[in-house]
Amino acid sequence: MFGKYYRQIDDKNRVVVPPKLLQELGKEFYITIGIDKNLVLRTVSSFKNEN
């Protein structure tokens, strides 16, 4: 799952994740900081395989 999604932070410092991504990520996932200070969303298994 790859792609760019432009999101904004609301007044309570929250980011809305598109429903399509939530379905693919599952109930638990990791958010990390990637190259160029982008946020990267990873499934639990993907995160554990890289670390």
CORHU-V695993 format. One line per field, one symbol per residue. phi: phi as a letter, one per 40 degrees, with the letter a starting at -180 (. if undefined). burial: 1 if it has 24 or more other C-alpha atoms within 12 Angstrom, else 0. A space follows every 10 residues. Layout:
# CORHU-V695993
phi = ???
burial = ???
This chain:
# CORHU-V695993
phi = .bibbcbbcc cbgbbccddd cccccgcbab bbcbcggccb cbcccccccc b
burial = 0000000000 0000000000 0000100000 0000000001 1100000000 0
